[in-house]
Amino acid sequence: MKKTFLLFLTTIFSLSSFAQEIVGQWNGALDIQGIQLRLIFKVTKSENGYSATMDSPDQGAKDIPVTQTVYENPKIKFVIANAGIEYSGILNHGQFVGTLKQAGMEFPLNLSRESIVKQTILRPQEPNKPFPYISKDVSFKNGNAGITLSGTLSLPKETGSFPAVVLISGSGPQNRNHELFGHKPFLIISDYLTKNGIAVLRFDDRGVGQSQGDFKSATTHDLANDVESAVSYLKTLKEIDQDKIGLIGHSEGGIIAPMVATRTTDVKFIVLLAGTGIPGDELLLLQQETIARSNGVSEDKIQRSLKMNSQIFKIIKESSDEQTLKRDLSSFMKEVLTEENTDQIPNGMSKEQFISTQVEQISSPWTKYFLKLDPTIALEKVKCPVLALNGEKDLQVSSGVNLKAISASVKKGGNMRVTTRSYPDLNHLFQRSETGLPTEYASISQTFSPKVLTDITNWILNQTN
């Protein structure tokens, strides 16, 4: 899931710097396995000393608080506590030369007043205007949540009644193009489907882009309500064949699609792209194990981490009271973070500060809901045709276990109209990849496999003709 994407975003945060008077904007760029990630630090000064915020424009992050800013000429130190990040630099000829540390990794990072020019990475699949179809901005309401959601509707041509799909993004705040790591997969999918006679609605997640609402407080259940509102909106359009509306969900979107399909008979088919078929806690543990092992982490460290996170997940799943949950999580983390295993705590951060920030993160509404979520419950109730696809190099949602679980659950409910396919060499984003690691996503020029685009389109046309 894209929770891993969020964790990866954390690893690339960096900090700020200054010339003799350090107030103002400082710019730098990390190089992570050939991927450029620009950072902008804005430093201010008050009676209490220096403070700073950070932007990561290449990942859409803005005004991230730097929790500790210490400047003792010529040395600078920045700490972003909730990301476990520390930067140390020395002022030298108008720039800070230093190192960013996070989770045991180190990256050289220099900060200066000069702006950083973004390196151009070719995305050959991205379509260019003018499009050979109708594309227009639209909005629709989620009455239950009291919010308006905004997106883009693409239609094969001005007149007609077309089959249609709603695209559902994975975890984390996503815009209508599902934009991440310099890719716009939903733009690619939408373009291909519309050129082949299928209307597409893609929209900004609540609280993202032009959509209203608060993403931070939203759970998977809330996001499913937004998708249900999107389906209701399509039903109001004369250009849409109301008997041929379906859903395409990626990652967490592959959990949401079955949830919505069980709530309304208006959904006639669903496509699950790297969708999950096992409970949330099992999925995250498997994801952690698979990625760590592919990164060369020692088996001993993997097992220790799995044991600790299993217990944390158990505490969350068994909790019913927010205050008690945070108290129990804090007590457990104090026990496991002994003198021998405090290597995860950034320098300059106390054990108590580290525990507090971790507890806040893992007790969020989304995390609590997701860990308790069992997708088989919805999958067993789905009565429409299902297409489930996965890449064999997917390290976030392992193809074998999840495709098998999805197929078994749908059939258990008496629905035999389920098709599963796995693709060699494709990763979680359905890119042709070498390792499947999330660190590879941005450096791959391909956004979405043409073979998968063709298979999705042909399957949908078979369901709607």
C-alpha positions as CSV (number, residue, x, y, z in Angstrom):
1,M,0.0,0.0,0.0
2,K,1.0,3.5,-0.3
3,K,1.6,3.7,3.4
4,T,5.0,2.6,2.3
5,F,5.0,5.5,-0.1
6,L,4.5,7.7,2.9
7,L,7.3,6.1,4.7
8,F,9.5,6.6,1.7
9,L,8.5,10.2,1.6
10,T,9.7,10.4,5.2
11,T,13.2,9.2,4.2
12,I,13.7,12.0,1.8
13,F,12.9,14.9,4.0
14,S,15.7,17.3,4.7
15,L,16.4,20.5,6.5
16,S,17.4,24.1,6.2
17,S,20.4,26.4,6.1
18,F,21.8,29.9,6.0
19,A,24.6,32.2,4.9
20,Q,26.0,34.6,7.5
21,E,22.4,35.8,8.3
22,I,20.6,32.5,7.9
23,V,17.0,33.9,7.8
24,G,15.3,33.2,4.5
25,Q,15.0,30.4,1.9
26,W,17.6,27.7,1.4
27,N,17.6,25.1,-1.3
28,G,19.1,21.6,-1.8
29,A,18.5,18.3,-3.4
30,L,18.9,14.7,-2.3
31,D,20.1,12.1,-4.7
32,I,18.5,8.8,-3.8
33,Q,19.5,6.0,-6.2
34,G,19.6,8.5,-9.1
35,I,16.3,10.2,-8.1
36,Q,16.5,13.9,-7.5
37,L,14.4,15.2,-4.6
38,R,14.4,19.0,-4.1
39,L,14.1,20.5,-0.7
40,I,13.3,24.1,0.3
41,F,13.9,25.3,3.9
42,K,12.4,28.6,5.1
43,V,14.1,29.9,8.2
44,T,12.8,32.6,10.5
45,K,14.0,34.2,13.7
46,S,12.3,35.5,16.8
47,E,13.1,36.3,20.4
48,N,13.1,32.6,21.1
49,G,15.7,31.8,18.4
50,Y,15.5,30.2,15.0
51,S,12.7,28.1,13.5
52,A,12.1,26.6,10.1
53,T,9.7,24.8,7.8
54,M,10.5,22.5,4.9
55,D,8.9,22.0,1.4
56,S,9.5,18.9,-0.8
57,P,8.0,20.1,-4.0
58,D,8.7,16.9,-6.0
59,Q,6.5,15.0,-3.5
60,G,3.8,17.7,-3.0
61,A,4.9,18.3,0.7
62,K,4.7,21.9,2.0
63,D,5.4,23.7,5.3
64,I,6.6,20.7,7.2
65,P,7.6,21.8,10.7
66,V,11.3,21.5,11.6
67,T,11.0,20.7,15.3
68,Q,14.5,21.7,16.2
69,T,16.7,24.4,14.6
70,V,20.1,25.0,16.2
71,Y,22.6,27.4,14.7
72,E,26.0,27.9,16.2
73,N,28.1,29.6,13.6
74,P,29.3,27.9,11.4
75,K,27.3,24.8,12.4
76,I,23.6,24.1,11.7
77,K,21.5,21.3,13.0
78,F,17.9,20.5,12.1
79,V,15.6,17.8,13.4
80,I,12.2,16.8,12.1
81,A,11.1,14.7,15.0
82,N,8.0,12.9,13.6
83,A,10.0,11.8,10.6
84,G,13.1,10.7,12.6
85,I,15.3,13.0,10.6
86,E,18.5,14.9,11.5
87,Y,20.6,17.2,9.4
88,S,24.0,18.6,10.3
89,G,25.9,21.0,8.1
90,I,28.8,23.4,8.3
91,L,28.7,26.8,6.6
92,N,31.4,27.1,3.9
93,H,31.6,29.9,1.3
94,G,27.9,30.7,1.4
95,Q,26.4,27.2,1.6
96,F,25.9,24.5,4.2
97,V,27.8,21.3,3.5
98,G,26.3,18.4,5.4
99,T,24.6,15.1,5.8
100,L,21.0,14.0,6.3
101,K,20.5,11.0,8.6
102,Q,17.3,8.9,8.9
103,A,16.6,5.4,10.0
104,G,20.2,4.4,9.9
105,M,20.8,5.8,6.4
106,E,22.9,8.8,5.5
107,F,22.7,11.1,2.4
108,P,25.0,14.0,1.5
109,L,23.1,17.3,1.3
110,N,24.3,20.8,0.6
111,L,22.0,23.8,1.0
112,S,22.5,27.2,-0.7
113,R,20.5,30.3,-1.6
114,E,20.5,29.2,-5.3
115,S,17.3,27.6,-6.6
116,I,17.6,24.0,-7.8
117,V,16.5,23.3,-11.3
118,K,14.4,20.2,-11.5
119,Q,16.0,17.4,-13.6
120,T,13.7,16.4,-16.4
121,I,12.7,12.7,-16.4
122,L,11.0,11.6,-19.5
123,R,7.4,10.2,-19.1
124,P,6.7,9.1,-22.7
125,Q,3.2,7.8,-22.0
126,E,1.8,11.1,-20.8
127,P,-0.7,12.4,-23.3
128,N,-0.5,16.0,-24.6
129,K,-3.4,18.4,-25.4
130,P,-5.4,18.7,-27.5
131,F,-7.0,15.3,-26.6
132,P,-9.0,13.4,-29.2
133,Y,-11.9,13.3,-26.7
134,I,-13.9,15.5,-24.3
135,S,-12.1,16.3,-21.0
136,K,-13.7,18.6,-18.5
137,D,-13.5,19.6,-14.9
138,V,-16.5,18.6,-12.8
139,S,-17.6,18.5,-9.2
140,F,-20.1,16.5,-7.1
141,K,-21.3,16.3,-3.6
142,N,-21.0,13.8,-0.8
143,G,-24.1,14.7,1.0
144,N,-23.4,12.5,4.0
145,A,-20.0,14.2,4.6
146,G,-21.2,17.6,3.6
147,I,-18.3,18.1,1.2
148,T,-17.8,18.8,-2.5
149,L,-15.4,16.7,-4.5
150,S,-13.7,17.9,-7.7
151,G,-12.3,15.9,-10.6
152,T,-12.0,15.4,-14.3
153,L,-14.5,13.6,-16.5
154,S,-13.4,12.3,-19.9
155,L,-15.9,11.3,-22.6
156,P,-15.2,9.6,-25.9
157,K,-17.1,12.3,-27.8
158,E,-19.7,15.0,-27.3
159,T,-22.8,12.9,-27.9
160,G,-23.7,9.3,-27.0
161,S,-24.2,7.0,-24.0
162,F,-21.0,5.4,-22.8
163,P,-19.9,2.8,-20.3
164,A,-18.0,4.5,-17.5
165,V,-15.5,3.8,-14.7
166,V,-14.6,5.7,-11.5
167,L,-10.8,5.5,-10.7
168,I,-10.0,5.0,-7.0
169,S,-6.6,5.9,-5.7
170,G,-4.5,4.0,-3.1
171,S,-3.6,5.1,0.4
172,G,-2.3,8.5,1.2
173,P,-3.6,11.9,-0.1
174,Q,-3.8,11.6,-3.9
175,N,-4.9,14.0,-6.6
176,R,-7.1,13.1,-9.5
177,N,-4.1,11.9,-11.5
178,H,-2.8,9.7,-8.7
179,E,0.3,11.7,-9.0
180,L,3.4,10.2,-7.2
181,F,7.1,10.0,-7.8
182,G,6.7,12.1,-11.0
183,H,4.2,9.8,-12.5
184,K,0.5,10.3,-13.3
185,P,-0.9,6.8,-13.7
186,F,-4.6,7.8,-13.6
187,L,-4.0,10.2,-16.4
188,I,-2.5,7.4,-18.5
189,I,-5.3,5.0,-17.7
190,S,-8.0,7.6,-18.3
191,D,-6.5,8.6,-21.6
192,Y,-6.3,5.0,-22.9
193,L,-9.8,4.0,-21.7
194,T,-11.5,7.1,-23.2
195,K,-9.8,6.6,-26.5
196,N,-11.3,3.1,-26.5
197,G,-14.9,4.3,-25.9
198,I,-15.1,4.2,-22.1
199,A,-15.9,7.4,-20.1
200,V,-13.7,8.0,-17.0
201,L,-14.2,10.0,-13.8
202,R,-11.1,10.6,-11.7
203,F,-11.2,13.0,-8.7
204,D,-9.0,14.6,-6.0
205,D,-9.2,12.8,-2.6
206,R,-11.1,14.8,0.0
207,G,-8.8,17.6,1.3
208,V,-6.6,17.3,-1.7
209,G,-6.4,19.7,-4.7
210,Q,-9.8,21.2,-5.4
211,S,-11.8,18.8,-3.2
212,Q,-13.2,19.8,0.2
213,G,-12.9,17.8,3.4
214,D,-10.2,16.6,5.9
215,F,-8.1,13.8,4.6
216,K,-6.2,13.3,7.9
217,S,-9.3,12.3,9.8
218,A,-10.6,10.1,7.0
219,T,-10.7,6.3,7.1
220,T,-11.1,3.7,4.3
221,H,-14.8,3.7,5.1
222,D,-15.0,7.5,4.6
223,L,-13.2,7.3,1.3
224,A,-15.6,4.6,0.1
225,N,-18.4,7.0,0.8
226,D,-16.7,9.5,-1.5
227,V,-16.5,6.9,-4.3
228,E,-20.2,6.0,-3.8
229,S,-21.0,9.7,-4.3
230,A,-19.0,9.6,-7.6
231,V,-21.1,6.7,-8.9
232,S,-24.3,8.6,-8.0
233,Y,-23.0,11.6,-9.9
234,L,-22.3,9.6,-13.0
235,K,-25.9,8.3,-12.9
236,T,-27.1,11.9,-13.4
237,L,-25.3,12.4,-16.7
238,K,-27.1,11.7,-20.0
239,E,-23.7,10.7,-21.6
240,I,-23.3,7.8,-19.2
241,D,-25.0,4.4,-19.7
242,Q,-26.3,3.8,-16.2
243,D,-26.3,0.0,-16.7
244,K,-22.5,0.0,-17.5
245,I,-20.8,1.8,-14.6
246,G,-17.8,0.2,-13.0
247,L,-14.9,0.8,-10.6
248,I,-11.1,0.6,-11.0
249,G,-9.2,0.7,-7.7
250,H,-5.5,0.6,-7.1
251,S,-4.0,-0.7,-3.8
252,E,-6.2,0.6,-1.1
253,G,-8.6,1.5,-3.9
254,G,-8.8,-2.2,-4.5
255,I,-10.3,-2.6,-1.1
256,I,-12.7,0.3,-1.5
257,A,-14.1,-1.0,-4.9
258,P,-15.6,-4.2,-3.4
259,M,-16.9,-2.2,-0.4
260,V,-18.8,0.2,-2.7
261,A,-20.0,-2.7,-5.0
262,T,-21.7,-4.3,-2.0
263,R,-23.5,-1.1,-1.1
264,T,-25.2,-0.4,-4.4
265,T,-26.4,-2.4,-7.4
266,D,-25.3,0.5,-9.6
267,V,-21.8,-0.9,-9.8
268,K,-21.7,-3.5,-12.7
269,F,-18.0,-4.6,-12.6
270,I,-14.9,-3.9,-10.6
271,V,-11.2,-4.0,-11.5
272,L,-8.7,-4.4,-8.7
273,L,-5.1,-3.3,-9.4
274,A,-2.8,-4.6,-6.7
275,G,-5.9,-5.0,-4.5
276,T,-5.6,-6.8,-1.2
277,G,-7.3,-10.0,-0.1
278,I,-5.9,-10.3,3.4
279,P,-6.5,-8.4,6.7
280,G,-4.8,-5.0,7.0
281,D,-2.5,-6.0,9.9
282,E,-1.3,-9.1,8.0
283,L,-0.8,-7.1,4.8
284,L,1.4,-4.4,6.5
285,L,3.5,-7.0,8.2
286,L,4.0,-8.9,5.0
287,Q,4.8,-5.7,3.2
288,Q,7.4,-4.7,5.8
289,E,9.0,-8.1,5.7
290,T,9.2,-8.3,1.9
291,I,10.6,-4.8,1.4
292,A,13.2,-5.2,4.3
293,R,14.4,-8.5,2.9
294,S,14.7,-7.1,-0.6
295,N,16.7,-4.2,0.9
296,G,19.2,-6.7,2.4
297,V,18.2,-6.1,6.0
298,S,19.5,-8.9,8.3
299,E,17.1,-11.7,9.2
300,D,17.5,-11.1,12.9
301,K,16.5,-7.4,12.5
302,I,13.5,-8.3,10.3
303,Q,12.2,-10.8,12.9
304,R,12.7,-8.4,15.8
305,S,10.9,-5.7,13.9
306,L,8.0,-8.0,12.9
307,K,7.6,-9.2,16.5
308,M,7.4,-5.6,17.8
309,N,5.0,-4.4,15.1
310,S,2.8,-7.5,15.6
311,Q,2.4,-6.6,19.2
312,I,1.7,-2.9,18.4
313,F,-0.9,-4.0,15.9
314,K,-2.5,-6.3,18.4
315,I,-2.8,-3.5,20.9
316,I,-4.4,-1.3,18.3
317,K,-6.9,-4.0,17.1
318,E,-8.0,-4.8,20.7
319,S,-8.4,-1.2,21.8
320,S,-11.7,0.6,22.0
321,D,-10.7,3.8,23.9
322,E,-8.4,6.5,22.5
323,Q,-6.8,7.4,25.8
324,T,-6.2,3.9,26.8
325,L,-4.8,3.0,23.4
326,K,-2.2,5.8,23.6
327,R,-1.3,4.8,27.2
328,D,-0.9,1.1,26.3
329,L,1.2,2.0,23.2
330,S,3.5,4.2,25.2
331,S,4.0,1.6,27.9
332,F,4.8,-1.1,25.3
333,M,7.3,1.1,23.4
334,K,9.1,2.1,26.6
335,E,9.5,-1.6,27.4
336,V,10.9,-2.6,23.9
337,L,13.1,0.5,23.4
338,T,15.9,-0.7,25.7
339,E,19.5,0.6,25.7
340,E,20.4,-2.2,23.2
341,N,17.8,-1.3,20.5
342,T,17.5,2.5,20.5
343,D,19.2,2.8,17.1
344,Q,15.9,4.0,15.6
345,I,15.9,7.2,17.7
346,P,17.5,10.1,15.9
347,N,20.3,11.9,17.6
348,G,19.1,14.9,19.5
349,M,15.7,13.4,20.3
350,S,14.9,11.9,23.7
351,K,13.3,8.5,24.1
352,E,10.2,10.1,25.4
353,Q,9.9,12.5,22.4
354,F,10.4,9.6,20.0
355,I,7.7,7.5,21.6
356,S,5.3,10.4,21.7
357,T,5.6,11.1,18.0
358,Q,5.4,7.4,17.1
359,V,2.3,6.9,19.1
360,E,0.5,9.8,17.5
361,Q,1.3,8.4,14.0
362,I,0.2,4.8,14.6
363,S,-3.0,5.7,16.4
364,S,-4.4,7.8,13.6
365,P,-8.0,7.2,12.5
366,W,-6.8,5.6,9.2
367,T,-4.3,3.3,10.8
368,K,-6.8,2.0,13.5
369,Y,-9.4,1.4,10.9
370,F,-7.1,-0.2,8.3
371,L,-5.5,-2.6,10.8
372,K,-8.9,-4.0,11.7
373,L,-10.2,-4.1,8.1
374,D,-10.7,-7.6,6.6
375,P,-11.4,-7.2,2.8
376,T,-12.8,-10.7,2.6
377,I,-16.0,-9.5,4.2
378,A,-16.8,-7.3,1.3
379,L,-15.3,-9.6,-1.4
380,E,-17.6,-12.4,-0.3
381,K,-20.6,-10.2,-1.0
382,V,-19.6,-8.9,-4.4
383,K,-22.0,-10.2,-7.1
384,C,-20.7,-8.4,-10.2
385,P,-17.8,-9.5,-12.4
386,V,-14.3,-9.0,-10.8
387,L,-10.9,-8.6,-12.5
388,A,-7.9,-8.7,-10.1
389,L,-4.5,-7.9,-11.5
390,N,-1.0,-7.8,-9.8
391,G,2.6,-7.6,-10.7
392,E,4.9,-10.4,-9.6
393,K,7.5,-7.9,-8.4
394,D,5.0,-6.0,-6.2
395,L,6.7,-5.8,-2.8
396,Q,3.8,-3.9,-1.2
397,V,0.9,-6.1,-2.1
398,S,2.4,-9.6,-2.8
399,S,0.7,-11.0,-5.9
400,G,0.5,-14.7,-5.0
401,V,-1.2,-14.5,-1.6
402,N,-3.5,-11.6,-2.4
403,L,-4.8,-12.8,-5.8
404,K,-5.4,-16.2,-4.3
405,A,-7.3,-14.7,-1.4
406,I,-9.4,-12.4,-3.6
407,S,-10.4,-15.2,-5.9
408,A,-11.3,-17.6,-3.0
409,S,-13.3,-14.9,-1.2
410,V,-15.4,-13.9,-4.2
411,K,-16.1,-17.5,-5.1
412,K,-17.0,-18.3,-1.5
413,G,-19.8,-15.9,-1.8
414,G,-21.1,-17.8,-4.8
415,N,-19.8,-15.5,-7.5
416,M,-17.8,-17.4,-10.1
417,R,-17.2,-14.4,-12.3
418,V,-13.8,-13.6,-11.0
419,T,-10.6,-13.4,-13.1
420,T,-7.1,-13.0,-11.8
421,R,-3.8,-12.3,-13.7
422,S,-0.3,-11.8,-12.6
423,Y,2.4,-10.1,-14.6
424,P,6.2,-10.9,-14.5
425,D,8.6,-8.0,-13.9
426,L,5.8,-5.5,-12.9
427,N,5.9,-3.7,-9.6
428,H,3.2,-2.2,-7.4
429,L,2.6,0.6,-9.8
430,F,2.5,-1.8,-12.8
431,Q,5.8,-0.6,-14.2
432,R,8.4,-2.9,-15.7
433,S,11.0,-2.9,-13.0
434,E,14.3,-4.5,-11.9
435,T,13.8,-4.9,-8.1
436,G,10.2,-3.9,-7.3
437,L,11.5,-1.6,-4.5
438,P,9.6,1.7,-4.0
439,T,13.0,3.5,-4.4
440,E,12.9,2.5,-8.0
441,Y,9.5,4.0,-8.9
442,A,10.6,7.5,-9.8
443,S,13.6,6.5,-11.9
444,I,11.5,4.3,-14.3
445,S,10.3,6.1,-17.4
446,Q,7.3,3.8,-17.9
447,T,4.3,4.9,-15.9
448,F,1.9,2.0,-16.5
449,S,2.3,-1.3,-18.5
450,P,0.7,-1.1,-22.0
451,K,-0.1,-4.8,-21.7
452,V,-2.1,-4.2,-18.6
453,L,-3.9,-1.2,-20.2
454,T,-4.9,-3.4,-23.1
455,D,-6.1,-6.3,-20.8
456,I,-8.2,-3.9,-18.6
457,T,-9.8,-2.3,-21.6
458,N,-10.7,-5.5,-23.4
459,W,-12.1,-7.0,-20.2
460,I,-14.3,-4.0,-19.5
461,L,-15.5,-3.9,-23.1
462,N,-16.4,-7.6,-22.8
463,Q,-18.5,-6.8,-19.7
464,T,-20.3,-3.9,-21.3
465,N,-21.0,-5.0,-24.9
